[in-house]
């Protein structure tokens, strides 16, 4: 292998190029990113950057010297526009054609939009520039409407409220995040918003962003000085359409995270079959980006010794004065049991069941040893009956 | 991160000195480093923030420490090798 191309210069792409070098790959290594910046960390955007505790100089993932040492053909500020799979060439917006022997696709996701939410009317929160633009508009005397009470919307609402902004949080579901974390944990989050003076309105459908706020489906205008749209993300696969690669909800990969011979997907854009949980998943979390970038680099370099990518997914979210941490695959769970602590005190550990196994664990304010022990139960796919007890469907 | 040089095998680390630095304000208490290199990292009981147990780990631990630095979701671990 003489030329590896990595498309996407965020956490997954960076992990891929670093791992390739660490594992001894000495050929040409091209890293392509559509943003003009060196690889930087995204979780702080909705936390320390938005809150003003950090300036942008804290978010680069590596120093310029460390990047230099990788010996990259680094192309920033340029978008990949097409892929010729048979000819093994990536087309770039600047007209360049980059040949490859091995390809890693790590183009991430972009925010889903609402009708009428042009840049002059509404914010999104994905890039450093997005975060800085929103940060400039927060503070006492300002009214912010956040559309979507998922993790990102909730974090942004908490930070904006902490800065003195008057925040309204609009959510179509009756309980925020219930599909992700279950009804009881979702209601705990609801209470946290209310306790901190955020006006959370559930069961509310937003039709469009309008002049002076957002218009609900019943015609009501919710007034705001600023609007943040946080209604999920869309995988950046447009440049791969017509390439012959399998596209669905992201780039469809196998258990090795491969989409075609010598073509791998990593990070938010990649949907792959995780054999540990026996299901396909696409994960938009920071840790997965790195782990998947490392895994595909190793599989690309050692085709005879490829390993299935079988991680225990992990995410965390900072909201107000507490941090949520979760290990495993919580989606589609059939039962939630609080196995340590108490929800009301916002110090608890909840286990999630799928089938007869422990599929995941979510903790707030618990000692790290307890969290690690339960994470191990997920990693070993422990039987629910042994770890928790009798099976009781959620809501029963 | 030490960048590109060198191979991955721990056997090649004889004579290489490693210094580990942690950026405590960046730490998000994920515990990933403790799961990979429990002889080098621990977590504070009250909030899970990283505790560096061994600033200059022995050569047989180097591969795990490098892995911890790469996997850290807060990029809070830096490894300097000479």
Interface residues (C-beta under 8 A of the other chain):
Chain A: X15 X18 X19 X21 X22 X23 X24 X41 X43 X58 X61 X62 X65 X66 X68 X69 X70 X71 X286 X287 X290 X291 X294 X314 X316 X318 X323 X325 X367 X368 X369 X371 X372 X375
Chain B: X1 X2 X3 X4 X5 X6 X7 X8 X26 X28 X29 X30 X31 X32 X34 X35 X43 X44 X45 X46 X48 X66 X70 X71 X73 X74 X75
